[in-house]
Amino acid sequence: MVQPKKGGILRYVPPSEILGLDPIATTQYMTGHHALLVYDFLFQYDNENIPQPQMVDEWSVSADGLTWNFTLRDGLAFHDGRPVDSEDVVVSLMRWAKKNSYGLLLAQVTNEWKTVDAKTFQLSLKEPFGLLLDALSQPTIPAAVMPKEEARLGPNDVASSNIGSGPFKFVQWTPGVGLSYVRNNDYQPRSEPASGYAGGKVVYLDGLEWHIMPEPSTKIPALETARVDFVDWGPPDLYDRINANPEIEVFYDQHGTSNLTYLNKVVPPFNDVRARRAVQTATDQKAYLGAAYPEKSTLPCKAMFGCGTRWETFVGADEVGAFSGDIEKARELWDQVYDGRPIRVITPTDRAEYHNLAVVTRELLEKLGAKVEPLPIDTPTFAALYRNPEATARGEWHIGHVGSIQSVDPVTHSGTNPGFLGGPNVHPRLQELKVAFVKATAEAELREIIDEYQRVNYANPEFVYLGVSRRYKAHRSDVKGVIRAPTRTYQVFWNMWLDR
């Protein structure tokens, strides 16, 4: 067996541009990916979605679940050489808890975070919080440990040093062009095998370059000609071509992206649950996915937290006829609320997959008897529109589509987040169950909550679930040690080496 060797620069094409580098101030998906390289974390998910210790050596919880004690492992140091201490950790977690969905719920039951000594800290709670380790393992808006001076910033103020204690050191960001990193030679990996985002992070690469390529069609030619080494989220229409290339290896991510129909719940008709139920009933997941993605990359799925995931459940869908494609039954609901006004369907002009999903929705609405008005806009205009509550309240749009990578439990599911597209009016029982979920300590109780959460959501849909599409990753065959399908799709670069 060939042994890994150090050296070389890996040239990586990420899914999209990055909008900011502070993982608390900037909540964008790509910022979480950057944070995974530069910062270290108390716990992180392994490839089975189980939290594993990362910066922590030992931890314990009292019998009543109200007191948690943590001890940091030896050898932790920031990139400027200063040791990481428990004050850095505590201040970082207090900032994180003002922004992360889990952190916000944790803050409601927190008495105090306090340092005990340089390596030990304690969390005192008012009520048990059974999913604390899951909270600390979240990859999006992650609990990144920063130097205390920057961690004292407000959650929306930008920390600018980019100094962490992770396996890579940040070097430079040129917006629209790329980012660069070098190996942190002082990083001390854990002894456990790497798994997902957890375990021993052994870095063989001298450095890492992110090459921003906003035009999807340019990514694969760059890989074929060895101008780059690794492409994330390759264009679906080029999969067969790249998969046939003997110099390139291709694989799909593990859990994929949840495709959602989102609805403007502020104005008619979708402020009435019967209209939302009608669309959910009329939806045929296979028809939607087949219109937008290659069949091999899709998975129709009635489990809102994903099929094959930790919180998979099929409760509730068939009870209300969700995703049955039954137009006649859907029409019964629709006719009770629809008043004849045109339904504006957001139809992206620069994203083929979402454009195609919009076409299916237009056809569905017409079968229900609706007047349909396509709203062709590009992605930046679309983003500005749905973030504008005044435009939503004026009914400038009614229905659209989006992909959500993190929709894996009640807390992180974007579709039932009060801040999700289409208005804040989330069913109150879902909010109650979300709180109960994070406080639960028994597996059986967690399962009961998951089942009820899905049952309530399908009876009172906040969005319509279209199923899963998986993205593929491709790399040159001389890139070795690739950890495939890390939990929740972020590609990791430890263990990876170049056979050149």
C-alpha positions in Angstrom: 0.0 0.0 0.0 1.4 3.4 -1.0 2.0 5.6 2.0 0.7 9.2 2.0 3.4 11.9 1.4 3.5 15.5 2.2 3.7 18.3 -0.3 1.9 20.1 -3.1 -0.9 22.6 -3.5 -4.4 21.3 -4.1 -6.5 23.5 -6.5 -10.1 23.2 -5.5 -13.2 24.7 -7.2 -15.9 25.3 -4.5 -19.7 25.3 -5.3 -19.9 29.1 -5.2 -18.3 32.4 -4.2 -17.8 33.1 -0.5 -19.5 36.2 0.9 -17.6 36.6 4.2 -15.0 34.9 6.4 -16.4 35.3 9.9 -18.7 32.2 10.4 -20.8 34.0 13.0 -21.3 37.3 11.3 -21.8 35.7 7.9 -24.3 32.8 7.8 -23.6 31.8 4.2 -23.0 28.1 3.5 -19.5 28.6 2.0 -18.4 30.6 5.1 -19.0 27.5 7.2 -16.8 25.6 4.8 -14.0 28.1 5.3 -14.4 27.9 9.1 -14.0 24.1 9.0 -10.5 24.6 7.8 -9.3 27.5 9.9 -11.0 27.0 13.2 -11.3 24.2 15.6 -14.4 23.0 17.5 -15.3 21.3 20.8 -17.2 18.6 19.1 -17.9 17.6 15.4 -20.1 15.1 13.6 -18.6 11.9 12.4 -19.8 10.2 9.2 -22.7 8.7 11.1 -23.9 12.1 12.3 -22.8 11.3 15.9 -21.0 14.1 17.8 -17.4 13.3 18.6 -14.9 15.2 20.8 -12.5 17.4 18.9 -10.9 20.1 21.2 -12.3 18.4 24.3 -10.4 15.7 26.2 -13.0 14.9 28.9 -16.5 15.9 29.7 -19.2 15.0 32.1 -22.8 15.9 32.9 -24.5 15.8 36.3 -27.3 13.3 37.1 -30.0 16.1 36.8 -28.6 17.2 33.4 -28.0 20.8 34.6 -24.3 21.0 34.9 -21.7 20.2 32.2 -18.0 20.2 32.8 -15.4 20.2 29.9 -11.6 19.8 29.9 -9.7 20.8 26.8 -7.1 18.5 25.3 -3.4 19.3 25.3 -1.6 21.0 22.4 -4.3 23.5 21.4 -2.8 26.7 20.0 -3.9 29.6 17.8 -2.2 30.3 14.5 -0.3 33.2 16.1 1.2 30.8 18.7 -0.9 31.7 21.7 -2.4 28.7 23.6 -6.1 28.3 23.5 -7.6 28.6 27.0 -11.1 28.1 28.4 -11.8 31.8 28.4 -11.4 31.8 24.6 -13.9 29.0 24.4 -16.5 30.4 26.8 -16.5 33.8 25.1 -16.7 32.2 21.6 -19.7 30.1 22.7 -21.5 33.0 24.1 -21.2 34.9 20.8 -22.2 31.8 18.8 -25.3 31.3 20.9 -26.6 34.7 19.7 -26.8 33.5 16.1 -27.0 29.7 15.7 -30.5 28.2 15.8 -29.4 25.6 18.4 -27.4 28.3 20.3 -30.5 30.6 20.6 -32.5 27.8 22.2 -29.6 26.9 24.4 -29.3 30.5 25.6 -32.9 30.4 26.8 -32.0 27.7 29.4 -28.5 28.8 30.2 -27.6 30.1 33.7 -23.9 30.6 33.1 -20.9 29.7 31.1 -17.8 30.0 33.3 -14.1 29.2 33.3 -12.8 27.0 36.1 -9.1 27.1 35.1 -7.1 27.5 31.9 -8.3 24.1 30.5 -11.6 23.6 32.2 -15.0 25.3 31.8 -18.5 24.7 32.9 -22.1 25.2 31.6 -24.8 25.6 34.2 -28.4 25.2 32.9 -31.9 26.0 34.2 -33.3 23.0 32.4 -31.7 19.9 30.8 -30.6 20.3 27.1 -30.2 16.8 25.9 -28.8 17.7 22.5 -26.0 19.9 23.7 -23.3 18.0 21.9 -25.3 18.1 18.7 -25.6 21.8 19.2 -21.9 22.2 19.6 -21.3 20.1 16.4 -23.4 22.1 14.0 -21.4 22.8 10.7 -23.4 25.8 9.7 -22.9 28.9 11.9 -20.6 26.6 13.8 -19.3 27.0 17.3 -15.9 28.1 16.1 -13.4 28.9 18.9 -11.7 32.3 18.3 -9.3 34.4 20.2 -11.2 36.0 23.1 -10.5 39.5 21.8 -12.5 38.8 18.6 -15.1 36.6 20.3 -16.2 39.6 22.4 -17.5 41.2 19.2 -21.2 41.4 18.6 -22.6 38.6 16.5 -23.0 40.8 13.4 -19.7 42.6 13.8 -17.0 41.1 11.6 -13.9 39.4 13.2 -11.2 40.2 10.7 -8.0 38.4 11.8 -9.1 34.9 10.6 -6.9 33.4 13.3 -8.1 30.1 14.5 -6.5 26.9 15.8 -7.6 24.6 13.0 -5.5 22.4 10.6 -5.1 25.1 8.0 -4.0 28.8 8.2 -5.8 31.4 6.1 -3.6 33.4 3.7 -5.6 35.5 1.4 -9.1 36.1 -0.1 -9.5 37.9 -3.4 -13.3 38.3 -4.0 -14.4 36.8 -7.3 -11.0 35.0 -7.8 -10.3 32.7 -4.8 -8.8 32.0 -1.4 -5.6 30.4 -0.3 -4.5 28.4 2.8 -1.4 26.7 4.1 -0.9 23.8 6.4 -0.7 24.6 10.1 2.5 22.8 11.0 1.8 23.2 14.7 -1.6 21.5 14.6 -1.8 18.4 16.7 -4.4 15.9 15.3 -6.4 13.6 17.5 -5.4 10.0 17.5 -8.7 8.6 16.2 -9.2 7.8 12.5 -10.7 10.7 10.5 -14.5 10.3 10.0 -16.7 13.0 8.6 -15.7 16.2 10.2 -14.3 14.4 13.3 -11.2 12.4 14.2 -7.6 12.9 13.4 -7.1 15.7 10.9 -3.7 14.9 9.4 -2.8 17.5 6.7 -0.4 16.3 4.0 -0.9 19.2 1.6 1.4 22.2 1.7 -1.5 24.4 0.8 -4.9 24.7 -0.6 -6.2 27.1 -3.3 -9.9 27.8 -3.9 -10.6 28.8 -7.5 -13.9 30.6 -7.9 -15.7 29.7 -11.2 -19.1 31.2 -11.2 -19.9 29.7 -14.7 -20.7 26.0 -14.1 -19.7 25.0 -17.6 -16.1 26.0 -17.1 -15.5 23.8 -14.1 -15.2 20.4 -15.8 -13.0 21.5 -18.7 -10.6 23.0 -16.1 -10.5 19.6 -14.4 -10.1 17.7 -17.6 -7.1 19.7 -18.6 -5.6 19.5 -15.1 -5.8 23.3 -14.5 -7.6 22.3 -11.2 -7.5 19.2 -9.1 -11.0 19.0 -7.5 -14.4 20.2 -8.5 -17.4 20.5 -6.1 -21.0 20.4 -7.3 -20.2 19.6 -11.0 -22.9 20.5 -13.6 -25.4 17.6 -13.8 -25.4 17.6 -17.6 -21.7 16.9 -17.7 -21.7 13.9 -15.3 -21.6 11.1 -17.9 -18.8 12.8 -19.7 -16.6 13.3 -16.7 -17.4 9.9 -15.2 -16.1 8.2 -18.4 -12.7 9.9 -18.1 -10.2 7.4 -16.7 -8.0 10.2 -15.2 -10.9 11.4 -13.0 -12.8 9.9 -10.1 -16.4 11.0 -9.4 -18.7 10.4 -6.4 -22.0 11.8 -5.2 -22.4 13.5 -1.8 -24.0 11.4 0.9 -27.3 13.1 1.9 -27.8 15.6 -0.9 -29.9 18.7 -1.1 -33.5 18.9 -0.1 -35.5 20.7 -2.8 -38.3 22.8 -1.5 -41.2 24.8 -2.9 -41.6 27.9 -0.7 -44.8 29.9 -0.6 -45.7 33.4 0.3 -47.7 32.9 3.5 -48.4 36.6 4.0 -50.9 37.1 1.2 -53.6 35.1 -0.5 -53.9 32.4 -1.5 -51.0 30.8 0.4 -51.8 32.5 3.7 -54.5 29.9 3.9 -53.3 26.4 4.8 -55.8 24.8 2.4 -54.0 26.4 -0.6 -50.7 25.1 0.7 -52.2 21.7 1.3 -53.5 21.7 -2.3 -50.1 22.2 -3.7 -48.6 19.6 -1.4 -51.3 17.1 -2.5 -50.8 17.8 -6.2 -47.1 17.5 -6.0 -45.5 14.5 -7.7 -41.9 14.4 -6.5 -40.7 12.2 -9.4 -42.0 14.7 -11.9 -40.3 17.6 -10.2 -36.9 15.9 -9.8 -37.0 14.4 -13.2 -37.5 17.8 -14.8 -34.5 19.3 -13.0 -31.8 16.6 -12.4 -30.5 13.3 -13.9 -32.4 10.4 -12.6 -29.3 8.8 -11.0 -28.8 11.8 -8.8 -32.4 12.0 -7.4 -34.3 10.4 -4.5 -38.0 10.9 -4.1 -38.5 10.9 -0.3 -41.5 11.5 2.0 -39.2 12.0 5.1 -38.8 15.7 5.6 -35.5 15.2 7.5 -34.1 13.0 4.7 -34.2 9.3 3.7 -31.4 7.2 5.3 -30.6 9.9 7.8 -30.6 9.8 11.6 -34.1 11.3 11.9 -35.8 9.5 9.0 -39.5 9.1 9.5 -42.4 8.5 7.1 -45.2 9.4 9.5 -47.9 11.9 8.4 -47.4 12.1 4.6 -49.9 9.4 3.6 -52.4 10.5 6.2 -53.0 13.8 4.3 -52.2 12.5 0.8 -49.0 14.5 0.6 -47.1 14.2 -2.7 -49.7 11.9 -4.2 -50.1 13.9 -7.4 -53.9 13.6 -6.9 -55.1 16.7 -8.8 -58.8 16.0 -8.2 -58.3 15.9 -4.4 -56.0 18.9 -4.5 -58.6 20.8 -6.6 -61.2 20.3 -3.8 -59.0 22.2 -1.4 -57.9 24.8 -3.9 -61.4 25.7 -5.0 -62.3 26.6 -1.4 -59.8 29.5 -1.3 -58.6 30.6 -4.7 -60.1 33.9 -5.8 -58.9 34.1 -9.3 -55.9 36.5 -8.9 -52.7 35.6 -10.8 -50.1 33.5 -9.0 -46.6 34.9 -9.6 -44.1 32.0 -9.9 -40.5 33.0 -9.5 -38.7 31.6 -12.6 -34.9 31.9 -12.4 -33.2 32.8 -15.6 -29.7 31.7 -14.6 -30.2 28.4 -12.7 -31.5 25.7 -15.0 -32.6 23.3 -12.3 -34.8 25.9 -10.4 -36.1 27.2 -13.8 -37.3 23.7 -14.6 -38.8 23.2 -11.2 -40.7 26.5 -11.8 -42.1 25.1 -15.1 -43.5 22.1 -13.3 -45.1 24.3 -10.7 -46.7 26.5 -13.4 -48.2 23.4 -15.0 -49.4 22.1 -11.6 -51.1 25.4 -10.8 -52.8 25.5 -14.2 -54.2 22.1 -13.6 -55.7 23.4 -10.3 -57.4 26.1 -12.3 -55.1 29.0 -11.3 -54.0 31.9 -13.5 -50.2 31.8 -13.6 -47.8 34.7 -14.1 -44.2 33.7 -14.5 -41.7 36.0 -12.8 -38.4 35.6 -14.7 -35.5 37.0 -12.6 -31.8 36.2 -12.0 -30.4 34.8 -8.7 -29.2 38.2 -7.2 -32.6 39.8 -8.0 -34.4 36.8 -6.6 -32.3 36.9 -3.4 -33.1 40.6 -2.9 -36.8 40.0 -3.5 -37.4 37.2 -1.0 -35.3 39.0 1.6 -37.6 42.1 1.3 -40.5 41.7 3.7 -42.3 44.7 2.1 -42.2 43.0 -1.3 -43.5 39.8 0.2 -46.3 41.7 1.9 -47.2 43.4 -1.4 -47.5 40.0 -3.0 -44.8 40.7 -5.6 -44.2 36.9 -5.6 -46.2 33.9 -4.5 -44.2 30.7 -5.1 -40.7 29.6 -5.8 -38.1 26.9 -5.2 -34.9 26.5 -3.3 -32.4 23.9 -2.2 -31.6 23.4 1.4 -28.5 21.4 2.5 -29.0 21.6 6.3 -32.6 20.4 6.6 -31.8 17.4 8.8 -33.6 18.0 12.1 -36.3 20.2 13.6 -33.9 22.9 14.7 -31.9 23.2 11.5 -34.7 22.6 8.9 -34.9 25.9 7.0 -38.5 25.2 5.8 -39.9 25.4 9.4 -37.6 28.3 10.5 -39.6 31.5 11.3 -37.1 33.4 9.1 -37.7 31.1 6.0 -38.9 32.5 2.7 -42.5 33.5 2.7 -43.2 34.9 6.1 -42.7 34.1 9.8 -46.0 32.5 10.6 -44.8 29.0 11.5 -47.4 26.7 13.2 -47.0 27.2 17.0 -46.9 23.5 17.7 -43.8 23.2 15.6 -42.1 25.8 17.7 -43.1 23.9 20.9 -41.8 20.6 19.5 -38.5 22.3 18.5 -37.9 23.3 22.1 -38.9 19.9 23.4 -36.5 18.2 20.9 -33.4 19.9 22.1 -34.3 19.3 25.8 -35.1 15.6 25.3 -32.6 13.2 26.8 -34.1 9.8 25.8 -33.9 8.3 22.3 -37.6 7.1 22.4 -38.7 10.6 23.4 -36.7 12.1 20.5 -38.3 9.7 18.1 -41.8 10.6 19.3 -41.0 14.3 18.8 -39.7 13.7 15.3 -42.8 11.8 14.3 -45.2 14.4 15.6 -43.1 17.3 14.1 -43.5 15.8 10.7 -47.2 14.9 11.2 -47.9 18.5 12.2 -45.9 20.0 9.3 -47.6 17.8 6.6 -51.0 18.7 8.0 -50.1 22.4 8.1 -47.4 22.7 5.4 -44.9 25.6 5.8 -43.3 24.5 2.5 -43.6 21.6 0.1 -40.9 19.0 0.0 -39.9 17.9 -3.5 -37.3 15.2 -2.6 -33.5 15.0 -2.7 -31.0 15.8 -5.4 -27.4 14.7 -4.9 -24.5 16.8 -6.1 -21.4 15.1 -7.5 -17.7 15.8 -6.8 -14.9 15.0 -9.1 -11.1 15.0 -8.7 -8.0 14.0 -10.6 -7.0 10.4 -10.0 -3.7 11.4 -8.5 -5.6 13.0 -5.6 -5.5 10.4 -2.9 -6.9 9.9 0.6 -10.2 11.7 -0.2 -12.7 11.4 2.6 -15.9 10.8 0.6 -19.3 12.0 1.5 -18.5 13.8 4.8 -21.6 14.5 6.8 -23.7 17.3 5.3 -21.6 17.7 2.1 -18.7 20.0 3.1 -15.5 18.5 1.5 -12.6 18.1 3.9 -9.0 18.3 3.0 -7.2 16.5 5.8 -5.9 13.0 4.9 -5.8 14.1 1.3 -2.5 13.9 -0.6 -1.1 14.2 -4.1 0.6 11.2 -5.7 2.9 13.2 -7.9 
